[in-house]
């Protein structure tokens, strides 16, 4: 099911450039991949913070 979203012309142009540069067939695929990459970065950041806190407390993964 398609829907319409409002973005500025600058953002639309940037998305279209990415679409063509990366070879996406449509913006839906591009945005889906951008969302997935964002989620991965958040997970990696949370993982790094978790490991940092574990090290500070002297724990290792084996302790879990």
Wavefront OBJ file of the C-alpha trace (Angstrom):
o trace
v 0.000 0.000 0.000
v 1.521 3.316 -1.067
v 1.314 6.551 0.835
v 2.560 10.077 0.394
v 5.048 11.809 2.665
v 6.092 15.423 2.694
v 9.786 16.248 2.328
v 11.606 19.350 1.195
v 12.841 19.596 -2.388
v 16.419 19.360 -1.100
v 15.711 16.038 0.609
v 13.799 14.728 -2.400
v 16.692 15.638 -4.680
v 19.192 13.988 -2.326
v 17.068 10.832 -2.198
v 16.728 10.769 -5.978
v 20.496 11.193 -6.383
v 21.122 8.303 -3.999
v 18.552 6.217 -5.823
v 20.284 6.670 -9.164
v 23.839 6.449 -7.796
v 23.149 3.208 -5.945
v 20.940 1.648 -8.622
v 17.689 1.359 -6.681
v 14.544 0.729 -8.707
v 12.405 2.925 -6.466
v 12.545 5.177 -3.419
v 10.759 2.598 -1.273
v 13.719 0.223 -1.533
v 16.191 3.026 -0.842
v 14.340 4.279 2.217
v 13.914 0.740 3.500
v 17.681 0.191 3.287
v 18.365 3.560 4.937
v 16.094 2.601 7.839
v 17.813 -0.788 8.166
v 21.254 0.872 8.197
v 20.079 3.303 10.856
v 18.872 0.419 13.022
v 22.215 -1.361 12.579
v 24.140 1.748 13.668
v 21.958 2.119 16.743
v 22.498 -1.538 17.633
v 26.266 -1.239 17.169
v 26.352 1.882 19.345
v 24.326 0.158 22.072
v 26.585 -2.894 21.844
v 29.714 -0.767 22.203
v 28.234 1.012 25.212
v 27.256 -2.326 26.771
v 30.766 -3.721 26.277
v 32.293 -0.545 27.690
v 30.143 -0.774 30.810
v 30.971 -4.463 31.178
v 34.692 -3.699 31.025
v 34.330 -0.959 33.648
v 32.669 -3.403 36.022
v 35.187 -6.149 35.268
v 32.711 -8.475 33.587
v 33.155 -10.483 30.403
v 30.707 -12.156 28.064
v 31.488 -15.462 29.717
v 30.199 -14.043 33.018
v 26.764 -13.616 31.508
l 1 2 3 4 5 6 7 8 9 10 11 12 13 14 15 16 17 18 19 20 21 22 23 24 25 26 27 28 29 30 31 32 33 34 35 36 37 38 39 40 41 42 43 44 45 46 47 48 49 50 51 52 53 54 55 56 57 58 59 60 61 62 63 64
